[in-house]
Amino acid sequence: MKKILSILTSLLLVCCFCVDLTGQAVLFTPSFEVRSSAALLINLDTQEVLYQKNADTQYMPGSLVQIMEAIVVLENCNDLSLRITADSSLYASFSELDDPDDVRYADIRNGDVLTVEELLYALMLTSSCEAAALLANQFGNGSIQNFVSMMNAKAVELGCTQTTFTNVSGIYDVGQKTTANDMALITTYALQNQKFDQIACGAATYSPASPNSENHPDGWTWTHSNLMTQTSSEYYMEEVKGIKTANLTKQGRSIICKASRDGNNFLVVLLAAPFNNSEGTLEYYHIEDAQALFNWVFDHFSFQTILSDATELGQVTVKNGDGMDYVLVKPASSFGTLWYDMADAASITQELELEENVSAPIQAGEKLGTVTLKFSGEEITTVDLVATSSVELSKFKYYTALIQHFPKTEWLTRAILFSVLLSAIYIALCVYSHILYLNRKKPLRPIYLHPNSAAVKKDAARRPRRPAQQKRAAPPKKPDDHKPRS
C-alpha cells in the first residue's frame, strides 16, 4: 500500500511541477559576461526563464547526477532511518581513475554504519562517491547499473529529452550527458520534496549521528561544497542555499543553487565553467557567475502588473442583441511578472484576436477573444478576453434574421437540389410511360397478319391425324363392244 501511495504521490508531483522551461520567450541580457558554457536563471515562483545561454546544449553533468539519485532514493525508501553498512569494494575502483580529482569522498570507511538519511547528506553536501555507490547498490536491488536504469526511467518520466545517465558518481563518461534545461527540470521537481529541500538547501554543514567510533573516534562533519553557503568564504552570499556542485577535469565546473530575497525565489544552473583564466590562474567562474546573476536579478527586477483585469481593450459586435449590438471585452485576469528595470514596459504591444459572428445571448465573463503581449517582437503571454456585461437575445431580431437568412442556408440549397432530382425522375418516368402507351396503340405490320409457313407446318405435325376416308370402289368397266371377242 505504501508503495502505491508513493507512486501516486510521484505522479501528482510530476503533473503539478513539470513545466516547459523553454516556454518563456522574453529573455534579458545582463551587462556582464557569463563565463560558464551554459547558463539558466529561473524564477521558481512563476517558472519564468529570465536569462539563458546554451540551455539546450549537452554537457556532462559530473556529480550533478546525484540530484537525480537522491530523488530516486527518496521515492523508493519507506524508512530513512534504515541503516546501511559500508562495503568499500563498491567504490574501491574510484582510486584507479585517470582523473581521481573528479570524485569526492566523505571519509566513509569499510564497516561504517550510516542511515539512508545520513548518506543522503553526504551525497548532497560533499558529492560523496561512497554514499553514491552504497545508496545505488541498496535501492538497485544489489545492482548499481539497475539503479542507473531507474534514474534514466525517472528522467524520461519528468520529460528530460536530452539526458542520459551512465553512473551515479558523476565520473567522466562521454555517454553521460544533460542540458541546463533538463537539469533545471530535474531540480525543480526535486525541490518539491520536503526532505530533499531540507537536505540539499537546509544545511551548510552536517555531522552524522551514527558514532562509528572505531573509524572516527573524534566524529566527523561534512561541509557543503558550495562556497556561497560557507560564512568563512569570501564568496559567501546570505541569500544562497545549496544545492549541488560538480567538477570534471576535462570539462570544467558546474553548479546548481537557489537564492531568495523579498519573497522571490530563483534558481541558477551553470554548466562547464573553465577552471582557469587565460593566464592559467585557478578561478571559480561558476561561483562568480552565480553571484553575478543573483545580484543582477535582485537589483534590477521587480514585480510589475503588465495587464489589469479592469482594462477594457475593445468591443465585439453582437447580432440580435436586445438594445445593444456590441459588448466590451477585458482580460479574464490580471497579468504580472518580474520585469527588468532597463526595459521599458510601455513598449509592450498588445495584439487582439476577437471572435466574429457573435450572436446574443452573451453572458458576462464569456470568452470572446485573446490578447497577446509582446516585447520587441517576442511573445510574453496570451490572456483570454471576456465580456464585461451580458447581452440578452431579441426574439424579434432573431426571427427576422432567420427569415432573411433562410434563402442562403445550406438546407434550402439541398432541398432545391433534391426537388430538381425528384422532378427529373418524375419526368423521365412520364416519358417512359407515354412511349409504352404509344407502342400499344400502333397497328401490326402486314408481315404479322400472315401465318408463318414453317410455324404452320410445325403445328400441323403436332396435331393428331384423322382416320383416312375409304375411297369409293370404282364401277366395273363395261365391255368394250368394239373390241373383237375371242
C-alpha positions as CSV (number, residue, x, y, z in Angstrom):
1,M,0.0,0.0,0.0
2,K,2.8,2.4,0.9
3,K,4.4,1.6,-2.5
4,I,1.2,2.5,-4.3
5,L,0.8,5.7,-2.4
6,S,4.4,6.7,-3.2
7,I,3.8,6.1,-6.9
8,L,0.6,8.2,-6.8
9,T,2.3,11.0,-5.0
10,S,5.2,10.9,-7.5
11,L,2.7,11.2,-10.4
12,L,0.9,14.0,-8.8
13,L,4.1,16.0,-8.3
14,V,5.0,15.4,-11.9
15,C,1.7,16.7,-13.1
16,C,1.9,19.8,-10.9
17,F,5.5,20.8,-11.3
18,C,6.9,19.5,-14.6
19,V,6.7,22.6,-16.8
20,D,8.2,23.6,-20.1
21,L,11.1,25.8,-19.0
22,T,11.6,26.9,-22.6
23,G,8.1,28.4,-22.9
24,Q,9.1,31.9,-21.7
25,A,10.3,33.7,-24.8
26,V,11.3,37.2,-23.5
27,L,14.9,37.0,-22.2
28,F,17.0,39.8,-20.9
29,T,20.8,40.2,-21.3
30,P,22.9,41.3,-18.3
31,S,25.7,43.8,-18.8
32,F,28.4,41.4,-17.6
33,E,29.8,38.3,-19.2
34,V,28.8,34.8,-18.1
35,R,31.8,32.6,-18.4
36,S,30.0,29.2,-17.9
37,S,29.4,27.4,-21.1
38,A,25.7,27.0,-20.3
39,A,23.5,29.1,-18.0
40,L,19.9,29.3,-16.9
41,L,18.2,31.8,-14.5
42,I,14.6,30.9,-13.5
43,N,12.0,32.5,-11.2
44,L,10.9,29.4,-9.2
45,D,7.6,31.0,-8.2
46,T,6.4,31.6,-11.8
47,Q,8.8,29.2,-13.7
48,E,9.8,32.2,-15.9
49,V,13.1,32.0,-17.6
50,L,14.8,35.3,-17.1
51,Y,18.2,34.5,-18.8
52,Q,19.6,31.6,-20.7
53,K,22.8,30.7,-22.5
54,N,23.2,27.4,-24.5
55,A,20.4,25.9,-22.3
56,D,19.8,23.1,-24.8
57,T,23.4,22.2,-25.4
58,Q,24.5,18.9,-24.0
59,Y,27.3,18.7,-21.4
60,M,28.5,16.1,-18.9
61,P,26.8,16.8,-15.6
62,G,29.5,15.4,-13.3
63,S,28.2,14.9,-9.8
64,L,25.1,16.9,-10.6
65,V,23.7,13.4,-11.4
66,Q,23.4,12.9,-7.7
67,I,20.3,15.2,-7.6
68,M,18.5,12.5,-9.6
69,E,20.0,9.8,-7.4
70,A,18.6,11.5,-4.3
71,I,15.1,11.7,-6.0
72,V,15.1,8.0,-6.8
73,V,16.2,7.0,-3.3
74,L,13.7,9.2,-1.6
75,E,10.8,7.9,-3.7
76,N,11.9,4.2,-3.1
77,C,12.7,4.4,0.6
78,N,10.0,3.9,3.1
79,D,12.3,4.4,6.1
80,L,15.1,6.9,6.1
81,S,16.4,5.5,9.3
82,L,17.3,2.3,7.6
83,R,21.0,1.5,8.5
84,I,23.4,0.5,5.8
85,T,26.8,-1.0,6.4
86,A,29.5,0.4,4.1
87,D,31.2,-2.0,1.8
88,S,34.4,-0.3,0.4
89,S,34.6,-2.8,-2.5
90,L,31.7,-0.9,-4.1
91,Y,33.8,2.2,-4.5
92,A,37.4,1.0,-4.4
93,S,37.8,1.3,-8.2
94,F,37.4,5.1,-8.0
95,S,41.1,5.4,-6.8
96,E,42.2,4.0,-10.2
97,L,40.6,6.7,-12.3
98,D,42.8,8.8,-14.8
99,D,41.4,11.9,-13.1
100,P,41.0,10.9,-9.4
101,D,40.1,14.6,-8.6
102,D,36.8,14.1,-10.4
103,V,35.4,12.2,-7.4
104,R,34.8,13.4,-3.9
105,Y,35.0,11.4,-0.6
106,A,33.2,11.8,2.7
107,D,35.7,9.6,4.6
108,I,33.1,6.7,4.8
109,R,35.2,3.6,5.6
110,N,34.6,-0.1,5.3
111,G,32.3,-1.2,8.1
112,D,30.8,2.2,8.9
113,V,27.1,2.1,9.6
114,L,25.0,5.0,8.4
115,T,21.3,5.6,7.9
116,V,19.9,6.4,4.5
117,E,19.3,10.0,5.6
118,E,22.9,10.4,6.7
119,L,24.1,9.0,3.4
120,L,21.9,11.5,1.5
121,Y,23.5,14.3,3.4
122,A,27.0,13.0,2.5
123,L,25.8,12.7,-1.1
124,M,24.3,16.2,-1.5
125,L,26.8,18.2,0.6
126,T,30.1,16.6,-0.4
127,S,29.3,14.7,-3.6
128,S,30.4,11.5,-1.8
129,C,31.2,8.7,-4.2
130,E,31.0,6.3,-1.3
131,A,27.4,7.4,-0.4
132,A,26.5,7.3,-4.1
133,A,27.7,3.7,-4.5
134,L,26.1,2.5,-1.2
135,L,22.7,4.0,-1.9
136,A,22.6,2.9,-5.5
137,N,23.5,-0.7,-4.5
138,Q,20.9,-0.7,-1.7
139,F,18.0,0.6,-3.8
140,G,19.0,-1.0,-7.1
141,N,18.5,-4.5,-5.5
142,G,22.2,-5.1,-5.3
143,S,23.0,-3.7,-8.8
144,I,24.3,-0.1,-9.3
145,Q,23.6,-0.4,-13.0
146,N,20.0,-1.3,-12.3
147,F,19.8,1.8,-10.2
148,V,21.1,3.8,-13.1
149,S,18.3,2.4,-15.2
150,M,15.9,3.7,-12.6
151,M,17.4,7.1,-12.9
152,N,17.0,7.1,-16.7
153,A,13.4,6.0,-16.4
154,K,12.7,8.8,-14.0
155,A,14.3,11.3,-16.4
156,V,12.0,10.2,-19.1
157,E,9.0,10.4,-16.8
158,L,10.0,14.0,-16.0
159,G,10.2,14.9,-19.7
160,C,14.0,15.2,-19.9
161,T,14.6,14.6,-23.6
162,Q,18.4,15.2,-23.8
163,T,19.6,13.5,-20.6
164,T,21.3,10.1,-20.3
165,F,22.9,8.7,-17.1
166,T,25.6,6.0,-17.1
167,N,26.9,6.2,-13.5
168,V,25.9,7.6,-10.0
169,S,29.2,9.2,-9.0
170,G,29.4,11.7,-11.9
171,I,32.8,10.4,-13.2
172,Y,33.8,11.3,-16.7
173,D,31.8,9.5,-19.4
174,V,31.0,10.9,-22.8
175,G,27.8,8.9,-22.7
176,Q,26.6,10.6,-19.6
177,K,25.1,13.9,-20.7
178,T,22.4,16.5,-20.0
179,T,21.5,20.1,-20.6
180,A,20.8,23.2,-18.4
181,N,17.1,23.0,-19.2
182,D,16.9,19.3,-18.2
183,M,18.9,19.8,-15.0
184,A,16.5,22.7,-14.1
185,L,13.5,20.4,-14.7
186,I,15.0,17.7,-12.5
187,T,16.0,20.1,-9.8
188,T,12.6,22.0,-9.8
189,Y,10.9,18.6,-9.4
190,A,13.3,17.6,-6.6
191,L,12.7,20.8,-4.6
192,Q,9.0,19.9,-4.2
193,N,10.1,17.0,-2.0
194,Q,10.4,18.5,1.5
195,K,13.1,16.1,2.6
196,F,15.2,16.8,-0.4
197,D,14.9,20.6,0.1
198,Q,15.9,20.1,3.8
199,I,19.0,18.1,2.9
200,A,20.2,20.0,-0.2
201,C,19.3,23.5,1.0
202,G,18.8,23.4,4.7
203,A,22.4,23.0,6.0
204,A,25.8,24.2,5.2
205,T,27.4,21.5,7.4
206,Y,26.2,18.2,8.8
207,S,27.5,15.7,11.4
208,P,26.1,12.2,11.2
209,A,24.6,11.0,14.5
210,S,25.9,7.4,14.0
211,P,29.0,7.2,16.1
212,N,31.2,4.7,14.1
213,S,33.7,5.3,16.9
214,E,36.3,2.8,15.7
215,N,36.9,4.5,12.4
216,H,36.0,8.1,13.6
217,P,36.9,8.4,17.2
218,D,36.5,12.2,17.1
219,G,33.4,12.1,14.9
220,W,33.3,13.9,11.5
221,T,31.5,16.7,9.8
222,W,30.6,17.2,6.2
223,T,30.6,20.7,4.7
224,H,28.6,21.8,1.7
225,S,30.8,22.2,-1.4
226,N,29.0,25.4,-2.5
227,L,31.3,28.2,-1.2
228,M,28.5,30.7,-1.2
229,T,26.9,28.8,1.7
230,Q,30.1,29.0,3.9
231,T,30.2,32.0,6.2
232,S,34.0,31.8,6.3
233,S,34.3,32.0,2.5
234,E,35.0,35.2,0.5
235,Y,32.2,34.0,-1.8
236,Y,29.6,33.8,1.0
237,M,26.2,35.1,0.0
238,E,23.5,35.1,2.6
239,E,20.6,34.6,0.2
240,V,22.0,31.4,-1.4
241,K,21.2,27.9,-0.5
242,G,22.7,24.6,-1.7
243,I,22.1,22.7,-4.0
244,K,24.9,20.9,-5.8
245,T,28.3,21.4,-7.3
246,A,30.4,19.3,-9.8
247,N,33.9,19.2,-11.2
248,L,35.2,17.4,-14.2
249,T,38.9,17.9,-15.1
250,K,38.2,17.5,-18.8
251,Q,35.2,19.8,-18.9
252,G,35.0,22.3,-16.1
253,R,33.0,23.3,-13.0
254,S,29.2,23.2,-12.7
255,I,26.7,24.4,-10.0
256,I,23.0,24.5,-9.3
257,C,21.8,26.7,-6.4
258,K,18.9,28.8,-5.4
259,A,18.5,32.1,-3.7
260,S,15.6,34.1,-2.2
261,R,15.0,37.8,-1.5
262,D,11.8,39.8,-0.9
263,G,9.7,36.7,-1.2
264,N,11.1,35.9,-4.7
265,N,12.9,32.6,-5.3
266,F,15.4,32.0,-8.1
267,L,17.3,29.0,-9.4
268,V,20.6,29.2,-11.3
269,V,22.0,26.4,-13.4
270,L,25.6,26.7,-14.6
271,L,27.5,24.1,-16.6
272,A,31.1,23.7,-17.7
273,A,32.7,26.8,-16.4
274,P,36.5,27.0,-17.1
275,F,38.9,26.1,-14.2
276,N,41.5,28.7,-15.2
277,N,41.6,32.2,-16.7
278,S,43.6,33.0,-19.9
279,E,46.7,33.3,-17.8
280,G,46.3,29.8,-16.3
281,T,45.3,31.1,-12.9
282,L,42.7,29.0,-11.0
283,E,39.3,30.6,-11.0
284,Y,35.9,29.8,-9.6
285,Y,33.9,31.1,-12.5
286,H,30.9,29.0,-11.7
287,I,30.6,30.7,-8.3
288,E,31.3,34.2,-9.7
289,D,28.7,33.7,-12.5
290,A,26.1,32.5,-9.9
291,Q,26.7,35.5,-7.7
292,A,26.5,38.0,-10.6
293,L,23.3,36.5,-11.9
294,F,21.6,36.6,-8.4
295,N,22.7,40.2,-7.8
296,W,21.5,41.2,-11.2
297,V,18.0,39.8,-10.7
298,F,17.9,41.2,-7.1
299,D,18.9,44.7,-8.2
300,H,17.2,45.1,-11.5
301,F,14.0,43.0,-11.4
302,S,10.7,43.9,-9.7
303,F,7.2,42.6,-9.9
304,Q,5.0,44.7,-12.2
305,T,1.4,44.4,-13.3
306,I,1.6,44.5,-17.1
307,L,-2.1,44.0,-17.8
308,S,-5.0,44.8,-15.5
309,D,-8.3,42.8,-15.5
310,A,-10.1,46.1,-15.2
311,T,-8.9,47.5,-18.5
312,E,-11.4,47.5,-21.4
313,L,-9.4,46.5,-24.5
314,G,-12.1,46.6,-27.3
315,Q,-15.6,45.7,-28.3
316,V,-17.2,42.8,-30.2
317,T,-20.2,43.2,-32.4
318,V,-23.2,41.1,-31.2
319,K,-26.0,40.1,-33.5
320,N,-29.6,40.0,-32.4
321,G,-28.9,41.8,-29.2
322,D,-31.8,43.3,-27.2
323,G,-31.0,47.0,-27.1
324,M,-27.2,46.6,-27.7
325,D,-25.3,45.5,-30.8
326,Y,-21.9,45.2,-29.2
327,V,-20.2,44.2,-25.9
328,L,-16.9,45.4,-24.4
329,V,-14.2,43.0,-23.5
330,K,-11.5,42.9,-20.9
331,P,-8.8,40.5,-19.7
332,A,-10.1,37.5,-17.8
333,S,-7.3,38.0,-15.2
334,S,-4.6,40.5,-14.5
335,F,-1.1,39.6,-15.6
336,G,2.0,40.5,-13.7
337,T,5.6,39.4,-13.9
338,L,9.1,40.2,-12.8
339,W,10.3,43.0,-15.1
340,Y,13.7,44.2,-15.9
341,D,14.0,47.9,-15.0
342,M,16.2,48.6,-18.0
343,A,13.4,47.5,-20.3
344,D,10.5,50.0,-20.9
345,A,7.3,48.3,-20.1
346,A,5.4,50.9,-22.2
347,S,7.0,49.2,-25.2
348,I,4.9,46.1,-24.7
349,T,2.4,45.7,-27.5
350,Q,-1.0,44.1,-27.4
351,E,-2.3,42.0,-30.3
352,L,-6.1,41.4,-30.1
353,E,-7.9,38.5,-31.6
354,L,-11.7,39.0,-31.3
355,E,-14.4,36.5,-32.2
356,E,-16.6,37.3,-35.2
357,N,-20.2,36.4,-36.0
358,V,-21.1,36.5,-32.3
359,S,-24.9,36.3,-31.5
360,A,-26.9,37.0,-28.4
361,P,-27.3,35.9,-25.7
362,I,-23.9,36.7,-24.2
363,Q,-23.1,36.2,-20.6
364,A,-20.8,38.5,-18.6
365,G,-17.4,36.7,-18.3
366,E,-17.9,34.7,-21.5
367,K,-14.7,34.3,-23.6
368,L,-14.8,36.4,-26.7
369,G,-11.1,36.5,-27.8
370,T,-7.5,36.8,-26.6
371,V,-4.8,39.4,-26.2
372,T,-1.1,38.5,-26.8
373,L,1.5,40.6,-25.1
374,K,4.8,41.1,-27.0
375,F,8.0,42.8,-26.3
376,S,10.5,43.5,-29.1
377,G,8.5,41.1,-31.2
378,E,8.8,38.3,-28.7
379,E,5.7,36.8,-27.0
380,I,5.4,37.3,-23.3
381,T,2.0,35.7,-22.7
382,T,-1.5,35.3,-24.0
383,V,-4.6,36.2,-21.9
384,D,-8.3,35.4,-22.6
385,L,-10.6,38.3,-23.2
386,V,-14.1,38.1,-21.7
387,A,-17.4,40.1,-22.0
388,T,-17.7,42.9,-19.4
389,S,-21.5,42.6,-19.4
390,S,-24.4,40.4,-20.6
391,V,-26.4,41.0,-23.8
392,E,-29.9,39.5,-23.9
393,L,-31.5,38.0,-27.1
394,S,-34.0,40.0,-29.0
395,K,-36.5,37.4,-30.4
396,F,-37.8,39.9,-33.0
397,K,-34.3,40.4,-34.4
398,Y,-33.6,36.7,-34.2
399,Y,-36.6,35.6,-36.2
400,T,-36.3,38.4,-38.7
401,A,-32.7,37.5,-39.3
402,L,-33.7,33.8,-39.5
403,I,-36.2,34.6,-42.3
404,Q,-33.7,36.8,-44.1
405,H,-31.0,34.2,-43.9
406,F,-33.1,31.2,-44.8
407,P,-32.7,31.7,-48.6
408,K,-29.0,31.4,-48.1
409,T,-29.0,28.4,-45.9
410,E,-27.4,25.1,-47.0
411,W,-30.7,23.3,-46.2
412,L,-32.5,25.3,-48.8
413,T,-29.9,24.6,-51.4
414,R,-30.2,20.9,-50.5
415,A,-34.0,21.0,-50.7
416,I,-33.9,22.6,-54.2
417,L,-31.4,20.1,-55.5
418,F,-33.5,17.2,-54.1
419,S,-36.6,18.7,-55.7
420,V,-34.9,19.1,-59.0
421,L,-33.7,15.5,-58.8
422,L,-37.2,14.2,-58.0
423,S,-38.7,16.3,-60.8
424,A,-36.2,14.9,-63.3
425,I,-37.0,11.3,-62.2
426,Y,-40.7,12.0,-62.4
427,I,-40.4,13.5,-65.9
428,A,-38.3,10.5,-67.1
429,L,-41.0,8.1,-65.8
430,C,-43.7,10.1,-67.5
431,V,-41.9,10.0,-70.9
432,Y,-41.2,6.3,-70.5
433,S,-44.9,5.6,-69.7
434,H,-46.0,7.6,-72.7
435,I,-43.7,5.7,-75.0
436,L,-45.1,2.4,-73.8
437,Y,-48.6,3.7,-74.3
438,L,-47.9,4.7,-77.9
439,N,-46.4,1.3,-78.6
440,R,-49.6,-0.4,-77.6
441,K,-51.7,1.7,-80.0
442,K,-49.5,1.1,-83.1
443,P,-51.2,-1.3,-85.8
444,L,-49.4,-4.5,-86.5
445,R,-47.3,-4.6,-89.7
446,P,-48.7,-6.8,-92.6
447,I,-46.0,-9.3,-92.1
448,Y,-47.5,-10.2,-88.8
449,L,-51.0,-10.8,-90.5
450,H,-49.9,-14.0,-92.4
451,P,-49.0,-17.1,-90.6
452,N,-45.5,-18.2,-90.8
453,S,-45.5,-21.3,-93.1
454,A,-42.8,-23.0,-91.2
455,A,-44.7,-22.5,-88.0
456,V,-47.9,-23.8,-89.5
457,K,-46.2,-26.9,-90.7
458,K,-44.6,-27.5,-87.3
459,D,-48.0,-27.0,-85.7
460,A,-49.7,-29.4,-88.1
461,A,-47.1,-32.0,-87.4
462,R,-48.0,-31.9,-83.7
463,R,-51.7,-32.3,-84.3
464,P,-53.2,-35.9,-84.3
465,R,-54.1,-37.3,-87.7
466,R,-57.6,-38.0,-88.6
467,P,-58.5,-41.6,-89.9
468,A,-58.3,-41.6,-93.7
469,Q,-61.7,-41.9,-95.5
470,Q,-62.2,-45.0,-97.6
471,K,-62.3,-44.4,-101.3
472,R,-65.4,-45.5,-103.1
473,A,-64.9,-48.5,-105.3
474,A,-64.8,-47.6,-109.0
475,P,-67.7,-49.1,-111.0
476,P,-66.8,-52.1,-113.1
477,K,-65.9,-51.2,-116.6
478,K,-68.3,-52.1,-119.3
479,P,-67.1,-54.4,-122.0
480,D,-65.9,-52.6,-125.0
481,D,-68.3,-53.6,-127.7
482,H,-66.0,-52.6,-130.3
483,K,-63.2,-55.0,-129.2
484,P,-63.5,-58.2,-131.0
485,R,-64.3,-61.1,-128.8
486,S,-62.0,-64.1,-128.6
